[in-house]
Amino acid sequence: MEIPHALWIVFLFAMGASTGSFLNVVVYRLPLELSIVRPASHCTGCKHPIAWYDNIPIISWFVLMGHCRHCRATFSFRYPFVELLTAMLFVGLYWAYFIEGVRSDMPLFGQGGYIVYSGHIIMLCALLACSLIDAEHWVIPLSVSYIAAGAGLIMSMIAPYWATIKLESPCELAPYASPGSGAAALGAAAGLVVSLLLLKFGLLKPSFAEWEQDQIDDQKEANPSGQPTAVRNDKDPAAKDSKGLSVGIDINVRREMLREVAFLAPIVSGGVIFLLVLGGGGELGRWWREIILEQKWMAGLLGSVFGFMIGGGVVWATRILGSLAFGREAMGLGDVHLMAAVGAVLGWAGATIAFFVAPFFGLGWALTRLALHRSREIPYGPFLSMGTLLVMVLYDMIIGYFAGAFTIPGTMP
Ligand SMILES: [Zn+2]
């Protein structure tokens, strides 16, 4: 028996509102490096704990008219807004996928559709949290991106075992590697491990290392007892000022970019070498092809890893080329991680297209600012998120268009 849409929608709305309530905690506490779980919700004015009946998503804020029951301190409208927005994302995605049917091959929600839905909704929640934090603090927390990427990897490993989830069409519902893209993904992953080890043992230097050390020293001077909180705020104009005032630290952006190129070199060469060795037609190639065809979880996993590498790689390449060209940092490493996570969930094509759609949202915002004479600049994370959401809804249309024009690697057997 199939459960009617209306029941799912009520359930998902409640789930979404509660998740939004949790996202509020994450967005408030994570940038301040406070624990997500403890203490329980309390008024920041009078420290009074908030009772469960005053903590019901969306509703409680309106019942209390945005004030603390005890000290009448104001609670921001952002709290019910984020809860409502999250609930609408939960319901909206269900509506688009299972009622409107924007993804042609999507099975019913109860027959495997929920696997794709879960992976996508976790990513959307992560994007929302990152966007809110980025808009306020000009930094994207990597941990949130990792959660989205992890959801993508798990979804892609499970999806191939559901006969209802189609993975062979160009508009596949979850990332799925061909022998070629799988080999490249495995090589790139091996290269990433090498790069991280080189970094750990000091054979590679992280970019902006001197600047970051300087920031930590500054903070220690200002606050000798406190833990140093090194949150790099490269895009914040205020942080640039402090960078300029820093004693004797001269940042050469081009030199820092060469460090990042050195970090990426093992990853790119790993991908190319594995592609040439395992993706070829020889003995090894045949052996690899058999593994990929038999071990479906591996094809899913590597498809997701491939998406992670390409999604992050496109942003990173833009960052390096832009920074080399203009001599100042273009795009943050937070943006790189964000789109890598999108690639792990939507696959390489979705992430790449979303990255190229994002500037149009940025342009729209810039024009709105011009028209309204408002000066508030916002960072790039929210635009990347909006681009991703648009691509999710229009995925079949866009991929269908490209599939007609080119052969899409990664989807061919
Ligand atoms: Zn209070």
Boltz pocket constraint, residues with backbone or C-beta under 6 A from the ligand:
constraints:
  - pocket:
      binder: B
      contacts: [[A, 43], [A, 44], [A, 45], [A, 46], [A, 47], [A, 48], [A, 68], [A, 69], [A, 70], [A, 71], [A, 72], [A, 73]]
      max_distance: 6.0
